[in-house]
Each structure stands twice: as structure tokens, then as C-alpha cells.
Amino acid sequence: MKKRKRITEIIVKQSAEICSITTNEDGTYSLIDAYGNHVEHEQIDSVGYLRDSGKPKILRSIVRSGEDNFGENPWKKYEKIGFIDTNRLMSDSHNLYVSSSSLLLWNDDKRRYANVLHLDLLIGCCTNKVNPERIGWRDFIRRIQESELFCKDDKILVIVDSEKGLIPLINERKEPVVDGFMLPQGFTIAYATSDSGSESWINKEMKRRDKVSARAIIKIKKDKAILDQITKSSSLYINNIFE
């Protein structure tokens, strides 16, 4: 296994001459301009490694803020954590897709133990102009909002494995999740790959989502009854039998 490195990306949100950068006790940074003012910025903490080419491979990435109160683990500041992965079969004009998702619920106040709730699979068909990954994100968020588990004051993290470069814009509500659907308040999107990083519980759960959706789409491709249903409606849920 290649050596893991912690990578911090700082995105400055305003034009400023930065004169100093200091590290705070909670792991965040403070940026000070030439007039002694704090510079508004966003800190993204990542874990990854260097490929043979010298380019970094990011395993997981999350926005870090001064509100974090769980030491070096900003993931734990969220009351609930969702994991979602989508596999697709592409034709000339359409994508058949299966979205697999789960929801982590903490069992104790210190957030050391948790249960994972597996949601029904979302199956659908969309044009090649739409990224089905984002359809899955929107559907997951709506399902959580409509469930009895949702509390309006919850901070909910949604972990995905695509569109990494656009995640900051989606979190700032400058880019829609899909089709004009903006990320609701209280929700934050983070990135974690499903193809490596097996030493982390975050990447392990993303890998599981990938395996479930991959197994499901192979079976659905051969199931004429389900395919017929999809042609009559844009999407449907099926019982998750692939866990």
C-alpha cells in the first residue's frame, strides 16, 4: 500500500493580499490580510497518495470548518452520514442506472459506534445529457428529508464518488445538484472513492455501495419485467436484496 498523505486545500473566497497563515487548535487555518482582517476561505481536508506519475490520488475529501468539535475527525461532526454510489449502462442516447445508498446513524454521544441503514435501490433511465450520479444524490436527499429520521436541525453529510471538482460549488449553492435542485440547508457533500482506501471505514462503505449497485445492474439488465416498468416511469425503487 502506498504511503497516505494528508492534503489541505485552501480556497480563498475574496480578493486579498494574504500576509499570514496560522494553524488553530482544531486543525483549521486563519488567514490574515495586510490590514489585519481575517480572510474568508474554505478549507478542504483530504487523504491520498502519490501515483507513480507523481499526481495525487485523492481517497477522501471533506470541507473543514471552525465548528468542528471532534478533534482530527471532521466527519463526526455530522448527525447522520449518507453514502451513495451509482452504476450505469450506457446506450447511444440513454443511461440505465442503479443507485445504492445507505445511512449511518450514531449510537453514542461520542460517535464511536454506529448502525448503517441500507435503503432500497433506485433504478432509472435518463438521457446521456444528465449525470445519473446526481439524480441519485437528489433522490437520496429527498428520501431523507421525507423520512421520520430527519430532524430539521441535523447536519447531514452525503458522501459521493464523482464530480469532485464541482462539490465546492454545490456546497456553496452556486451549482444545482441536478435540474435546478439546490442542496438544502443542513446538507453537505463530501468525496470518497470506492476503488481504494480500504483502510478507512468511509472508503469501505463506498466500496460496498459500488458492489451492490454493480451486482444489481447486471441482474436488472436481464430482467425484462423491471426494464418494462422503467420504460413506463422514469425511475422506481426495488427491495435491496444484494447486501
N, C-alpha and C positions, 0 to 999 in steps of 0.2 A: 504494500500500500504506500502510495506517495505521501510525503510529509504534508500535513494540513497546515495552512497558514490563515491567520485572521487578517481580513482585509477591511479597511474602513474607507468608505466613500463619503465625502462631504459635498453636498450640493448647496451652493450659496444662492439665495433667492432674491438678492438685491445687488445692485452695483455698489461696490465698496472697496476701499483700499484697506486690506487686512494687515494689521500691524502685529498681532499676536494671536497665538492659539494655545489655550491651556486645557489640560485634562481635569475633569471633575471627578469626585469620589465615586460617582455612579457610573463612570465609564463614558459619559458624554463629553463633548468638547464645547468650549466657549471661544467664540471668535470676536475679537475687538478691533474696531476700525481706528483710523487716525485721530478721531475725536473722542475716543474712549467709550464709544457706544457698542453695544452688543449687535452683532450682525446676524440677521435671521438666516437660518440654514437648516438643512435636513441631513441627518447622519444615517447612513445605511451600513449596518454591520454584516459582513459576510464571512463565510468559511469556505476555503477552497484549496486548490493545489496548482502547481505549475505543470502544464503539459510539457512533453518533450520539445515542442516548438517554442516554449517559453511563454506562451499565452496562458492566462489563468483559467481554470475550470472552476466555476462557482457551484458549490454544493447546496448552499442555503443562504438566504439573504433576507434581512428584516430591517425595517425602519426603527431607529433607536431614538428615544426622547427622554427628557428630564423627568417625565412622570414614572419611568421605570423604577420599581422598588423591589426587584428580585435579584439584586446583585448583578452578576455577569450573565444572567439568563433573561433577556428581554421577552422571550417567548411566553414566559409565565405570567406576564402582567395581564394577559387576556383571560377573561372568564371562560371563554369557550374557544376551541381551535378546530377549524374545519379543514379537511384535506380533500382535494378533488383532482381527478385525472380523467382525461377523455381520449379514447382511441377512435380512429375513423377509418372508413374505407372510401376511397375517392373514385368517382367515375368522371366522365368528361364534364359534367355540369353540376353534380351533386356530391354531397358527403353524407354517408350513413355513419352515425356516430353513437357511441355508448359512453355515458359519463358515470363514473363510480365515485362516490363520496362517503365520508364518514365525519363524525363529530366527536371530539374529545371533551369529556366532562370531568372536571377535577373532583376528587373525593375528599380532599382535606384542605384546610386553610393555607397551609404552606405549599400546596400544589406540588406534592411529591408523588401522589398516586392519582390515577385517573381510569375511567372506563371509556371505551370507544364504542359509539353507536354507529352501526352500519345502515345507511339509507338505501332505499330501493333504487335500482338503476334507472337512469334517464336514457331513453332511446329516441333518436330522432333523425330527421333528414333535413338538410339545408343546402343552399346553393354554395358554390365554391367561393362566392364573394364574402361569405361570413365565416369567421373562425368558430367552429363548434366548441372549442375550449371555452370561449367567452359565454356562449349560450349556457354551458354547464355551470359557469360561475354565477350567472344571473339566477338560474333555476335554484341553485343551492341556497343563495341568499334569500330568495323569496320563500323557500320552504322553511328556513329557519325562522324568518320573520312571522310566518303564519302558524308556527308550532307553539305548543304550550311551554316549551323550554325557553322561549325568547323573553327576555326582560329588556325594556327599553333603555336601561342604563348600562347594559352589558357592553364590554369591549370584546368584539369578536374578530378573531384573526382567520382569514381564509388563505390557505396555502395552495399555490398553484405551481405548475412546472412549465409555463410558456409565457411569452410576451414580457420577459424580464425587463427589457428596456423601457417599456411603457407603463410599468407598475407605478413608478413615482407620480406620473401624470394622472393615473386613475385614482390613486390615493388622495391627490390634491383636488379631485373632482374637476379636473380640466379636460379629461378624456372619459367618454362614457365606457361602461363595461361592455355594452353592446346595444345597438339600436336606440340610442337616446337614454338608456337606463344608466343613471349615475349611481355610483357607490353610495349607499345610505350612510348616514352618520352612525358612528359606533363601530363600523366595519373597517378593517384594514386588510390589504392584500400583501402577502409575502411570497417569496420564491423558494422552492426547494426542488432539486432534480430527483427523478425517480430511477435514474440509471446508475447511480453510485452513491457513496457516502453512507454505506450500510452500518457504520459505527454509531450513527445518530438515530434516535427514535423518530425524528422528523422525517428523515430520508427513508427510513424503513417503512413508515406508514404510507408515504408517497409511492414507494415501490409496490406495496400491496395494492394500492388503488390502480396502478398501471396493470398489474397482473390480472386483477378482477375484470377490468374493462376490456383487456385484450382477450381473455377467455370468452367473455360474453359476446363480443362482436363476431368471433369465429363461429359460435353456435347460432347466433341470430342470422348470419349470412345464409345458413342452411334451413332456416325456419320460415317457410312460406306464409304461415298464418300471421306471424308477427310482422313480416315485411308488408303483407297486405294491409294490416292495421296502420302501419306508418304512412302508407300512401294516402290513407283517408284522414289522417291527422298529422300535424307537424311533429308531434312528439307524444310519448306515453311512458308510463312507469311500469316496470315489471319487478316481481319479487326477486330479491338478490339471493340467488342460490349458488353463487360462485365463491363465497368466502371460505 
